[in-house]
Amino acid sequence: MPPETSSSARRRALVTGATGYIGGRLAPRLVAAGFDVRALVRTPEKLSGVPWAGDIEIVKGDLTDAESVGRAVQDIDVVYYLAHAMGGRGDFEKAELLAAQTMASQAAAAGVKRIVYLGGLHPDGPLSRHLESRKAVGDALLASGVPTVALQAGVVIGSGSASFEMIRHLTDVLPYMPAPKWVRNEIQPIAVRDVLHYLIGSADAAPDVNRTFDIGGPDVLRYGQMMNGYAVEAGLKQRPIAPLPVLTPWLASQWVNLVTPIPRALATPIIESLQYDCVVREHDIDDVVPPPAEGLIGYRHAVRLALGRMRDGAVETSWQDSSVAGAPSDPLPSDPDWAGHTVYTDDRETDTPASAEQVWRRIEGIGGDNGWYSFPLAWAARGWMDRLAGGVGLTRGRRSATSLRRGDALDWWRVEEIEQGRYLRLRAEFKAPGRGWLEMRVEPREHGSHYRQRAVFFPAGLSGRLYWYSILPFHGIIFSGMLNRISAQAETDQAVAAAGATTGGARRDR
C-alpha cells in the first residue's frame, strides 16, 4: 500500500459557490482527491445538512468584503471561483466584477498559487449582459497575477442542472414546441461529471499557465436536437419544433417561466446565452488536463445518467439550491421578539394514535409530487399567480422525494430549520407583501403522538394586512386539511405496517 499522505503535504483549496450546483459537487470530490477544503459562504447554515459538511472547513464571508476574503485565502494553494449571480437583477455586473477584483487582489496578496474559474462558452463579438459579465470576471482573475485557468463551458447536463431541467420540462410538457429561432443554433453541451473532471485537474496546471480554455462534450447539437435526444432517452415521442422569429428572448423567458419550474430571473440568462452558436473553438485543455480515461460523456449518455439519478433519488445538488433573487432570507424571529410587531398566525394541533415516526415520515415527504395534503386547486391557483408574477411557483418541486435537509428548496418554500424526527420550518419564497413561514412539529405521546402546525406571517404595510385577510377564508380549508390529512395518512401508514408485520409473522409460523 502507498504511504499515507501527511496533512502537511496536502494541498489546501478554497471553494466559493459551495452552496451552488457545481460547487456543491466539487467540494466533496476535492476532499476525495486529497485536498483540505475550505468553503467561503455568506450563509454557513446552508451547508449544515450536506453529508460532507464535517469533512471541510466552513467560513462565513462575502466576496465583496476584502477583509473576509483575505482571511479565507490565508494558507490556500488553489482557489476555485464558482460564485456568480445567475439570476441577478439590476446592476449585477458591477457586483460580480467587484467580487472578482476583491478575490484577485486578496489571492495575490496571500500568495495563492492557482485560481480555477468556471465561466461561459461564448463567441467573439457583442454578448448578452450575463455572458459579458462572466467574461469580465474571468478577465479580472486572469489579470490578478495569480496563475489562472479560466474554463469556459456551455450547457451543463446533469441531474438538477438548470439547463437540463429546462430541456426536460419543455419536452415533457409540450407535445408540439413553438420555439425561438435559436433552436437552430449549434451548442456543445458537456456532462457535469466532465466539468468536475476538468475543474479538479486544473489544480495541477503548470505555474506558467494563465489563460482561458474552452471545454465541451463530444457532441455538437442544435437545441431542438437536444430536446428530442432527451425525448428518446425518456421514452417519449420526438417533438415537432417550429422556429418562430417573433419569440424574442424576453418573450421566450416568459414562456419558459410559465411551462417549466425555472423562474424568469434564471431563465433569462440561459436563454440569452442560447442566442449564439456556442461551440468549442480549441482543444488546448487536453494538453493541461487530459480527457477522462473512459472518454468524454456524450449528450444522450449524460441525459441517461441524469434520469437515472432522478429515479434513484440521488440528486446531489440542484439549481433549486440557489437563492431566489428578492426572496426574504431572514430567519423566523423567536416568539419573544414579536413583541411590538404586527404578526398573524394560524395555529392548529391534534393528537393521533399514529407514532411520531409515522407522522414525521408524512411531514418530511410533503410537497413536490407528494402534494400538500389539502385543497390542491387552491395551491395550484396560488402557484400560478406566483409564476405570473415572476416567482418560483409550485413547480420547483424538491431535491429528494423522501428526505429534506436545511437549505433545500420545497416548491415555493425553503427549508430553514429541520430537526430530524421532530421539527420542520419552511420559509416562504413566493411573491407576497410580507414574510411567511410554516412550522410542523411532532412529539411522541404515551399512546401515539401530538402534531402541531403553525403558519406565521409578518405583513409589510397595508398591502400585507389586506393580503392576509384576503386569504383568511381559505385557511380553514387549507391548514385544517393539512392537519387532518397528515394525521390520517400517518395512521393509515401505521395500520398497513402493522398488518404487514402480522402477515409476515404468520407466514414465518407456518
Protein Blocks (a to p, Z undefined) as FASTA:
>chain_A
ZZdddfklpccdddehklmmklmmmmmmmmmnopacddddfblmlmmmpmklmmpccddd
dfklmklmmmmmgoiabdcdfbdcfkbghjlllmmmmmmmmmmmmmmmnopabdcddddd
ddedjddfklmmmmmmmmmmmmnopacddddddddddehiaklmmmmmmmmmmmbdcddf
klmpccddddfklmmmmmmmmmmpcfklccddddddfbdcdfklmmmmmmmmnopacddd
dddfklcfklmmmmmmmmmmbdfklmmmmmmmmmpccddfbfklmmmmccdfkopadfkl
mmmmmmmmmmnopafbdfklpccehiafbdcddfklmgopacdddddddddfbdfklmmm
mmmmgghjnonoiakllmmmmmmmmmmnopnbjmnopfblkbccehiaehjbccfbdceh
kaccdddfbdcebdddddddddddfblcadddddddddehjklmmmmmmmmmmmmmmmmm
mmmmmmmmmmmmmmmmmmmmmmmmmmmmZZ
